[in-house]
């Protein structure tokens, strides 16, 4: 089981830093999320919440990872310098 500790205020950065060192095989396994400063056992709810928050941050226009097209879809921003 891959345990990941995330700060709510830095979901995108913490997730990237903690997951980038793992192999694809490890990332396909069970994931347990813990939010820093919060007690709770991840029975699936915290992981779902983390995915929701992470997806929101990935497509947040202020992070400039993706651009909205005229058709209303998103495409990767080739000029992004977030990392």
Buried (B, 14 or more C-beta within 10 A) or exposed (E): EBEBEBEEEEBBBBBEEBEEEEEEEEEEEEBBBBBEEEEEEBEEEBBEBBEEBBEEBBEEEEEEBBBEEEEEEBEEBEEEEEE
